[in-house]
Amino acid sequence: MTHPEEGDIIESYKTFTIPGLYPVEINNTKFFATCDNGYELYVNDHYVGRAQLEDGWRKSNLSELCVHAEGWQTPESYQVSDYLKCCLNTYRFATANAGMAGGTSETNHGGLIFGSKIEYQSVDKEEAAWGEGLEFAGKEWSSYFEYPKPEAAQEPMVPGFEAGAALAGILALAYLLVRRRH
């Protein structure tokens, strides 16, 4: 601790990567933290919560009125799934250690302890559409094909051909979606 008598504010960061191009699901994320004396937690710049700190603590004299000496012995838990993404993520802590009259770095030390477990499923590669078709309007994950309308001189199509072609297209799309989830 740099200023044991006046107190200190320290910013701490932990960066980590969730692999993949984009998440299918990020859930059941358990996050626990505690700090002697108090902290604010941000995940990817989203405010998540705080403990042992009162409003205005950053502008205070870091006394017991704004930074509480009690309560840090029990960790808080948070649900942070909504703030996580594939690629780089950051946990950021703004921590405070209250000043102690006559305190030294041996008698007024601070500490931050946290842990998290993240469960996720993500897409790690894209798949190209089949064949050479035109881009599907507004979508990048599929193609469509234009078929010429049969002329009267050509042989008539087999009854049910249109329904069979539509069913084949639906099955192909379902196959693509199932492959993406695995």
Secondary structure, DSSP 8 states (H G I E B T S, - for coil): ---TTTEEEEEEEEEEEE-SSEEEEEEEEEEEEEEESEEEEEETTEEEEEESB-TTGGGS---TTTB-SSSTTS-EEEE-GGG--SEEEEEEEEEEEE--TT--TTTS--EEEEEEEEEEEEE------SSS-EE-TT-SS-EE-------TTS----TTHHHHHHHHHHHHHHHHHHHHH-
